């Protein structure tokens, strides 16, 4: 008779997964907010919309991942910040529509469950939810032997937020004469890491533990900086000030993401050298001999969020953002677009 096999023999440890749920419950408790119903452990998370107190509430959702930035976490065996990245990439996307995040769900998949690693990841997700003031409502931790290499995993997230229909920001109010305000990033955030890894590890032959004078710390520390979460900044900004449009600067850079919210009759005029560029970007450009055009379309280059605002309100909005401890720059303006091929102009 062959040995009586168990699920654990095949690589899936149900008991270990059940113990991890207890950790997740504790993290989720720290993110609890009004509207949450019940605790983690059911088949679905419950959230009441009675807390919204809006005239015509609209739900806004987004889903995203961390991408190949995870490779840096694997190389460093450091997993406590990628959960913040996961939350940031989702909540920043709905913040630009004026939505306040309500709750977040995550999906973590590993070849074999490593409790310590999973705990660090989930604590990072909890920290991201606290920064965004949304609840970690639930998620899924999957053990998938044979699908991932040893020590590797994947992360995905899903957020739901809410906004009053009358206060949705979609860029339709943007018009000629508006000013473009850039809100600083803290570095790479979570985009362009396939190119980053090629430059740093294949071309420059660096290691994560190498100290980089321009950064004042190691390469790995720079590459694992957690993505900034802007949702609370946006909430404070839009509460009593007029904003015509917002863009989260991710893959595609400032130009492509800004054009997503600007009417076709408008031209985006951006001023070169109008903001401070973090040292990681010139470091990568020089190390990989990357053209200016490629830098612009791949990275945020120091601007993580862009607001298009009325000219008369620009100074007040810059002052408000500064009071919120955000580095802020007026980086351009909206002009009349005379041809479809000339929607963005750098001066």
ChimeraX attribute file (.defattr): number of C-alpha atoms within 10 A of each C-alpha:
attribute: neighborCount
match mode: 1-to-1
recipient: residues
	/A:1	3
	/A:2	4
	/A:3	5
	/A:4	6
	/A:5	8
	/A:6	10
	/A:7	9
	/A:8	11
	/A:9	9
	/A:10	11
	/A:11	15
	/A:12	18
	/A:13	15
	/A:14	13
	/A:15	9
	/A:16	13
	/A:17	17
	/A:18	11
	/A:19	11
	/A:20	19
	/A:21	16
	/A:22	13
	/A:23	15
	/A:24	20
	/A:25	16
	/A:26	13
	/A:27	20
	/A:28	24
	/A:29	15
	/A:30	14
	/A:31	23
	/A:32	19
	/A:33	18
	/A:34	14
	/A:35	16
	/A:36	20
	/A:37	13
	/A:38	12
	/A:39	15
	/A:40	20
	/A:41	15
	/A:42	9
	/A:43	8
	/A:44	12
	/A:45	18
	/A:46	16
	/A:47	17
	/A:48	11
	/A:49	15
	/A:50	9
	/A:51	10
	/A:52	17
	/A:53	9
	/A:54	14
	/A:55	10
	/A:56	11
	/A:57	15
	/A:58	17
	/A:59	16
	/A:60	20
	/A:61	19
	/A:62	16
	/A:63	19
	/A:64	19
	/A:65	23
	/A:66	25
	/A:67	18
	/A:68	17
	/A:69	22
	/A:70	22
	/A:71	17
	/A:72	19
	/A:73	18
	/A:74	14
	/A:75	13
	/A:76	15
	/A:77	12
	/A:78	17
	/A:79	21
	/A:80	21
	/A:81	21
	/A:82	30
	/A:83	27
	/A:84	27
	/A:85	28
	/A:86	28
	/A:87	35
	/A:88	28
	/A:89	27
	/A:90	24
	/A:91	33
	/A:92	28
	/A:93	25
	/A:94	26
	/A:95	27
	/A:96	25
	/A:97	23
	/A:98	27
	/A:99	27
	/A:100	26
	/A:101	26
	/A:102	28
	/A:103	28
	/A:104	29
	/A:105	19
	/A:106	24
	/A:107	15
	/A:108	18
	/A:109	21
	/A:110	22
	/A:111	20
	/A:112	21
	/A:113	24
	/A:114	14
	/A:115	14
	/A:116	10
	/A:117	16
	/A:118	22
	/A:119	18
	/A:120	17
	/A:121	22
	/A:122	25
	/A:123	23
	/A:124	23
	/A:125	29
	/A:126	26
	/A:127	22
	/A:128	29
	/A:129	30
	/A:130	19
	/A:131	18
	/A:132	26
	/A:133	18
	/A:134	26
	/A:135	26
	/A:136	32
	/A:137	27
	/A:138	21
	/A:139	20
	/A:140	12
	/A:141	16
	/A:142	17
	/A:143	21
	/A:144	16
	/A:145	16
	/A:146	12
	/A:147	13
	/A:148	15
	/A:149	11
	/A:150	12
	/A:151	14
	/A:152	17
	/A:153	22
	/A:154	17
	/A:155	19
	/A:156	20
	/A:157	24
	/A:158	20
	/A:159	26
	/A:160	20
	/A:161	21
	/A:162	23
	/A:163	23
	/A:164	17
	/A:165	15
	/A:166	11
	/A:167	15
	/A:168	17
	/A:169	22
	/A:170	18
	/A:171	22
	/A:172	11
	/A:173	16
	/A:174	22
	/A:175	21
	/A:176	16
	/A:177	15
	/A:178	23
	/A:179	27
	/A:180	26
	/A:181	23
	/A:182	27
	/A:183	26
	/A:184	22
	/A:185	23
	/A:186	20
	/A:187	24
	/A:188	27
	/A:189	26
	/A:190	27
	/A:191	22
	/A:192	21
	/A:193	21
	/A:194	12
	/A:195	15
	/A:196	21
	/A:197	20
	/A:198	13
	/A:199	21
	/A:200	18
	/A:201	12
	/A:202	11
	/A:203	12
	/A:204	13
	/A:205	10
	/A:206	16
	/A:207	14
	/A:208	18
	/A:209	12
	/A:210	12
	/A:211	16
	/A:212	17
	/A:213	9
	/A:214	13
	/A:215	14
	/A:216	10
	/A:217	13
	/A:218	16
	/A:219	20
	/A:220	20
	/A:221	19
	/A:222	18
	/A:223	20
	/A:224	24
	/A:225	17
	/A:226	23
	/A:227	26
	/A:228	23
	/A:229	25
	/A:230	23
	/A:231	24
	/A:232	18
	/A:233	17
	/A:234	22
	/A:235	15
	/A:236	13
	/A:237	19
	/A:238	16
	/A:239	11
	/A:240	8
	/A:241	14
	/A:242	14
	/A:243	23
	/A:244	22
	/A:245	23
	/A:246	29
	/A:247	28
	/A:248	24
	/A:249	27
	/A:250	24
	/A:251	16
	/A:252	18
	/A:253	23
	/A:254	25
	/A:255	19
	/A:256	17
	/A:257	20
	/A:258	23
	/A:259	17
	/A:260	13
	/A:261	21
	/A:262	24
	/A:263	17
	/A:264	14
	/A:265	15
	/A:266	22
	/A:267	24
	/A:268	25
	/A:269	21
	/A:270	20
	/A:271	15
	/A:272	10
	/A:273	9
	/A:274	12
	/A:275	18
	/A:276	13
	/A:277	17
	/A:278	18
	/A:279	13
	/A:280	19
	/A:281	18
	/A:282	16
	/A:283	16
	/A:284	18
	/A:285	16
	/A:286	11
	/A:287	14
	/A:288	17
	/A:289	12
	/A:290	14
	/A:291	10
	/A:292	9
	/A:293	8
	/A:294	12
	/A:295	18
	/A:296	16
	/A:297	18
	/A:298	18
	/A:299	26
	/A:300	30
	/A:301	25
	/A:302	24
	/A:303	28
	/A:304	26
	/A:305	27
	/A:306	24
	/A:307	25
	/A:308	28
	/A:309	26
	/A:310	23
	/A:311	14
	/A:312	11
	/A:313	14
	/A:314	20
	/A:315	15
	/A:316	11
	/A:317	21
	/A:318	20
	/A:319	13
	/A:320	17
	/A:321	19
	/A:322	14
	/A:323	10
	/A:324	13
	/A:325	10
	/A:326	17
	/A:327	17
	/A:328	22
	/A:329	19
	/A:330	20
	/A:331	19
	/A:332	21
	/A:333	21
	/A:334	24
	/A:335	19
	/A:336	15
	/A:337	19
	/A:338	12
	/A:339	11
	/A:340	11
	/A:341	8
	/A:342	11
	/A:343	21
	/A:344	18
	/A:345	14
	/A:346	10
	/A:347	8
